[in-house]
Amino acid sequence: MARVVDVPLNTAIADLDEALRTLLKRELDKHGFEGVEIAFDAPSKEWSGKLTGPTVDLFLYDMREALDRAAATPSERRTNGTAVVSDPPLQLELTYAVTAWTKAVEDEHRLLSQVLAVLFSYSGIPSEVIAENASTTLARAETSVGRPREEKADFWTSVGGQYKASIDYVVQIVIESGATFVRGPEVRTTTIRTLKADGPRSTMEELHRIGGTVADEDGTPLAGTWIALPDAGRWAASDHNGRFQFARVPAGKHQVVARTIEGHEAKATVSVPGGQCDLVPAPPRRRTAKS
């Protein structure tokens, strides 16, 4: 198995910033908050002293892996007889401190209230907003209004600003790995030769191991599908990658039948040894009434 590292161009965090800017501006404009600037700077005293108009600041102050969503199983796809295994993607959790800045405290509270309502109302950034502002590296972004990662007094001390009411906003995105493993053609058949206990001396019997895959029409592996060799009285079930195997199968032609939990079926005839068996179950055809 060969390890290949080909890191793609990734601008997911910058794309996320632009999507958040578009979403907030769109929603704020609907309710008379035109002209509000959306910033992503550290809210220090020096920065806030240069503001000339109402501003909403989303300062990214924490990034960590979302362990409760982390995937442990690599993904696998097959092409031209080889298997390409990719590391699980990184489930990344980003936390923004959201603040509102205006000259009057009353206006600040109005603006912060509206921003809170917008952020709380969306469980994810709308797909059309992502498509407008993001490259292919940002596929989706799930969001929530969360608890702060640290005491806010310590937060304001660390950024060099004056204590201010803020909203903690959590966004979860996926970062795909650029590392893959390329594996050679899968061994699907094995032949063993044994002496027949009830036959003449030196009489050999050949038995074979055969395998295959079960997938839907889009190529997605189907796990837990029942596969049978009716003539041989054998059965098996596909694993999480849609693969299955039968051991000690005699030579000849065998009918293979697959049936999913939903009742979709597929049939094929495989020659043993040397045959391949890739099945694509489909819903049973409905019989039409004859007139």
C-alpha positions as CSV (number, residue, x, y, z in Angstrom):
1,M,0.0,0.0,0.0
2,A,1.5,3.4,-1.1
3,R,0.8,6.6,0.8
4,V,0.1,9.6,-1.4
5,V,-0.1,13.2,0.0
6,D,-1.7,15.7,-2.3
7,V,-2.9,18.6,-0.2
8,P,-5.7,20.5,-2.0
9,L,-6.1,24.3,-1.9
10,N,-8.2,25.1,1.2
11,T,-9.8,28.5,2.0
12,A,-12.6,27.1,4.1
13,I,-12.1,29.6,7.1
14,A,-11.9,32.6,4.8
15,D,-14.9,31.4,2.8
16,L,-16.8,31.0,6.1
17,D,-16.0,34.6,7.1
18,E,-17.4,35.9,3.8
19,A,-20.5,33.7,4.1
20,L,-21.2,35.0,7.6
21,R,-20.7,38.6,6.4
22,T,-23.2,38.0,3.6
23,L,-25.8,36.4,5.9
24,L,-25.6,39.1,8.6
25,K,-25.8,42.0,6.1
26,R,-28.7,40.4,4.3
27,E,-30.7,39.9,7.5
28,L,-29.8,43.2,9.2
29,D,-30.8,45.2,6.1
30,K,-34.3,43.6,6.3
31,H,-35.0,45.4,9.6
32,G,-33.4,48.8,9.0
33,F,-29.8,48.2,10.1
34,E,-28.4,49.4,6.8
35,G,-24.7,50.4,6.7
36,V,-23.6,48.1,9.6
37,E,-20.0,46.9,8.9
38,I,-19.1,43.3,9.6
39,A,-15.5,42.8,10.9
40,F,-13.4,39.9,12.1
41,D,-10.7,41.8,14.0
42,A,-9.5,41.3,17.6
43,P,-11.6,43.8,19.6
44,S,-8.7,45.6,21.2
45,K,-8.9,49.2,22.5
46,E,-6.8,50.4,19.5
47,W,-9.1,48.8,17.0
48,S,-12.3,50.0,18.6
49,G,-10.9,53.5,18.8
50,K,-10.7,53.7,15.0
51,L,-14.4,52.8,14.4
52,T,-16.5,55.4,12.6
53,G,-19.8,53.6,12.3
54,P,-21.9,50.8,13.7
55,T,-20.0,47.5,13.5
56,V,-20.6,43.9,14.3
57,D,-17.3,42.1,15.1
58,L,-16.9,38.3,14.8
59,F,-13.5,37.5,16.3
60,L,-12.4,33.9,15.8
61,Y,-10.7,33.0,19.1
62,D,-10.8,29.2,19.3
63,M,-10.4,26.3,16.9
64,R,-10.5,22.6,18.0
65,E,-11.5,19.2,16.8
66,A,-15.2,18.3,17.5
67,L,-14.4,14.9,19.1
68,D,-18.1,14.0,19.4
69,R,-18.4,14.1,15.6
70,A,-15.0,12.7,14.7
71,A,-15.1,9.7,12.3
72,A,-12.8,6.8,13.0
73,T,-13.3,4.8,9.8
74,P,-11.4,5.8,6.6
75,S,-13.4,6.1,3.4
76,E,-12.7,3.9,0.4
77,R,-13.4,4.2,-3.3
78,R,-12.4,1.8,-6.1
79,T,-11.3,2.7,-9.6
80,N,-9.5,0.8,-12.3
81,G,-9.1,-2.3,-10.1
82,T,-7.4,-0.4,-7.3
83,A,-8.7,0.9,-3.9
84,V,-8.1,4.5,-2.8
85,V,-8.4,4.8,1.0
86,S,-8.7,8.3,2.4
87,D,-8.1,9.3,6.0
88,P,-11.3,10.5,7.9
89,P,-12.0,14.2,7.5
90,L,-11.3,16.6,10.3
91,Q,-14.5,17.8,12.1
92,L,-13.5,21.3,13.1
93,E,-15.3,23.5,15.6
94,L,-14.7,27.3,15.4
95,T,-15.8,29.7,18.1
96,Y,-16.4,33.4,17.4
97,A,-16.9,36.1,20.0
98,V,-19.6,38.4,18.5
99,T,-19.9,42.0,19.7
100,A,-21.7,45.0,18.6
101,W,-20.2,48.5,18.5
102,T,-22.1,51.8,18.3
103,K,-21.9,55.3,19.9
104,A,-25.0,54.9,22.1
105,V,-25.5,51.9,24.4
106,E,-29.2,51.7,23.5
107,D,-28.3,51.3,19.8
108,E,-25.6,48.8,20.6
109,H,-28.2,46.6,22.5
110,R,-30.6,46.8,19.7
111,L,-28.0,45.8,17.2
112,L,-26.7,43.0,19.4
113,S,-30.3,41.7,19.9
114,Q,-30.9,41.5,16.2
115,V,-27.6,39.7,15.6
116,L,-28.4,37.2,18.3
117,A,-31.8,36.5,16.8
118,V,-30.2,35.9,13.3
119,L,-27.5,33.6,14.6
120,F,-29.9,31.7,16.8
121,S,-32.5,31.2,14.0
122,Y,-30.1,29.4,11.6
123,S,-28.9,26.0,12.5
124,G,-26.5,26.2,9.6
125,I,-25.4,28.7,7.0
126,P,-27.8,28.5,4.1
127,S,-26.4,26.5,1.1
128,E,-27.0,29.4,-1.3
129,V,-25.0,31.8,0.9
130,I,-22.1,29.3,1.0
131,A,-22.3,28.8,-2.8
132,E,-22.2,32.5,-3.4
133,N,-19.1,33.1,-1.2
134,A,-17.2,29.8,-0.9
135,S,-15.0,27.5,-3.0
136,T,-15.6,23.8,-3.0
137,T,-13.5,23.4,0.2
138,L,-16.5,24.6,2.3
139,A,-19.3,22.2,1.7
140,R,-21.5,22.9,4.7
141,A,-21.4,24.8,8.0
142,E,-23.5,23.8,11.0
143,T,-23.9,26.5,13.7
144,S,-25.1,27.1,17.2
145,V,-25.0,29.8,19.9
146,G,-22.7,28.2,22.5
147,R,-21.1,28.7,25.9
148,P,-17.8,30.6,26.1
149,R,-14.6,28.5,26.0
150,E,-13.1,30.6,28.8
151,E,-14.0,33.2,31.3
152,K,-14.8,36.4,29.4
153,A,-12.8,38.6,31.8
154,D,-9.7,36.6,30.8
155,F,-10.7,36.9,27.2
156,W,-10.8,40.7,27.2
157,T,-7.6,40.9,29.1
158,S,-5.8,38.7,26.5
159,V,-7.1,40.7,23.5
160,G,-6.3,44.1,25.2
161,G,-9.9,45.4,25.2
162,Q,-12.4,46.7,27.6
163,Y,-15.0,44.2,28.9
164,K,-18.1,44.1,26.7
165,A,-21.2,41.9,26.3
166,S,-20.6,39.3,23.6
167,I,-22.2,36.2,22.0
168,D,-20.2,33.0,21.6
169,Y,-21.0,31.6,18.1
170,V,-19.9,28.1,17.2
171,V,-19.5,26.8,13.6
172,Q,-18.7,23.2,12.7
173,I,-17.0,22.6,9.3
174,V,-15.3,19.7,7.7
175,I,-11.7,19.7,6.4
176,E,-10.9,16.9,4.0
177,S,-7.5,15.1,4.2
178,G,-5.1,15.3,1.4
179,A,-3.5,11.9,2.4
180,T,-4.6,8.7,0.7
181,F,-3.4,5.1,0.5
182,V,-3.5,3.4,-2.8
183,R,-3.9,-0.4,-2.7
184,G,-3.5,-2.8,-5.6
185,P,-6.2,-5.0,-7.1
186,E,-8.3,-6.8,-4.5
187,V,-7.8,-10.6,-4.4
188,R,-11.3,-12.0,-4.9
189,T,-10.6,-15.7,-5.7
190,T,-8.5,-18.3,-3.9
191,T,-8.2,-22.0,-4.9
192,I,-7.4,-24.8,-2.5
193,R,-6.8,-28.5,-3.4
194,T,-7.5,-31.2,-0.9
195,L,-7.4,-35.0,-1.1
196,K,-10.8,-36.6,-1.1
197,A,-11.2,-38.9,1.9
198,D,-13.8,-41.1,0.2
199,G,-12.1,-41.3,-3.1
200,P,-9.1,-43.2,-4.7
201,R,-5.7,-42.2,-3.5
202,S,-4.3,-39.0,-5.1
203,T,-7.8,-37.9,-6.1
204,M,-7.9,-34.1,-5.6
205,E,-10.8,-31.8,-5.0
206,E,-10.6,-28.1,-5.9
207,L,-12.6,-25.6,-3.8
208,H,-12.5,-21.9,-4.3
209,R,-13.1,-18.7,-2.4
210,I,-15.0,-16.1,-4.3
211,G,-16.0,-12.5,-3.5
212,G,-17.7,-9.4,-4.7
213,T,-19.4,-6.2,-3.8
214,V,-22.9,-4.8,-3.4
215,A,-23.6,-1.1,-4.1
216,D,-26.5,1.1,-5.1
217,E,-26.8,2.8,-8.5
218,D,-24.6,5.7,-7.3
219,G,-21.8,3.4,-6.3
220,T,-22.4,3.7,-2.5
221,P,-21.6,0.4,-0.7
222,L,-24.5,-1.4,0.8
223,A,-23.8,-3.0,4.2
224,G,-25.9,-5.8,5.7
225,T,-27.2,-7.1,2.4
226,W,-27.9,-10.9,2.3
227,I,-26.2,-12.7,-0.5
228,A,-26.9,-16.4,-1.3
229,L,-25.6,-19.2,-3.6
230,P,-28.9,-21.1,-3.8
231,D,-27.6,-24.2,-5.6
232,A,-24.8,-24.6,-3.1
233,G,-27.0,-23.8,0.0
234,R,-24.6,-21.0,1.1
235,W,-25.2,-17.5,2.3
236,A,-23.2,-14.4,3.5
237,A,-23.7,-10.7,4.4
238,S,-21.9,-7.7,3.0
239,D,-19.7,-5.7,5.4
240,H,-19.6,-1.9,5.8
241,N,-17.7,-1.5,2.5
242,G,-20.3,-3.6,0.7
243,R,-17.9,-6.6,0.2
244,F,-18.8,-10.3,0.7
245,Q,-17.0,-13.6,0.4
246,F,-17.8,-17.3,0.1
247,A,-15.3,-20.0,1.0
248,R,-15.0,-23.6,-0.3
249,V,-17.1,-23.2,-3.4
250,P,-16.9,-26.0,-6.0
251,A,-15.9,-25.1,-9.6
252,G,-18.6,-24.4,-12.1
253,K,-21.3,-21.8,-12.7
254,H,-23.2,-20.5,-9.7
255,Q,-26.3,-18.3,-9.4
256,V,-25.8,-15.4,-6.9
257,V,-28.8,-13.7,-5.4
258,A,-28.6,-10.5,-3.3
259,R,-31.4,-8.9,-1.2
260,T,-31.3,-5.7,0.8
261,I,-33.2,-4.8,4.0
262,E,-35.5,-2.7,1.8
263,G,-36.3,-5.7,-0.4
264,H,-34.2,-4.6,-3.4
265,E,-32.8,-7.6,-5.3
266,A,-30.1,-8.5,-7.8
267,K,-29.1,-11.7,-9.5
268,A,-26.1,-12.8,-11.4
269,T,-24.3,-15.9,-12.6
270,V,-20.6,-16.3,-11.7
271,S,-18.1,-18.7,-13.1
272,V,-15.8,-20.3,-10.5
273,P,-12.9,-20.0,-10.5
274,G,-12.0,-16.6,-12.0
275,G,-15.4,-14.8,-12.0
276,Q,-16.2,-11.5,-10.4
277,C,-19.5,-10.6,-8.8
278,D,-20.5,-7.0,-8.4
279,L,-24.2,-6.6,-7.7
280,V,-26.5,-3.5,-7.9
281,P,-29.8,-4.3,-6.2
282,A,-32.9,-2.6,-7.6
283,P,-36.5,-2.4,-6.4
284,P,-38.7,-5.3,-7.7
285,R,-40.6,-4.5,-10.9
286,R,-44.3,-4.0,-10.4
287,R,-46.6,-6.2,-12.4
288,T,-49.0,-4.4,-14.7
289,A,-52.6,-5.6,-15.0
290,K,-53.5,-7.1,-18.3
291,S,-56.6,-5.6,-20.0
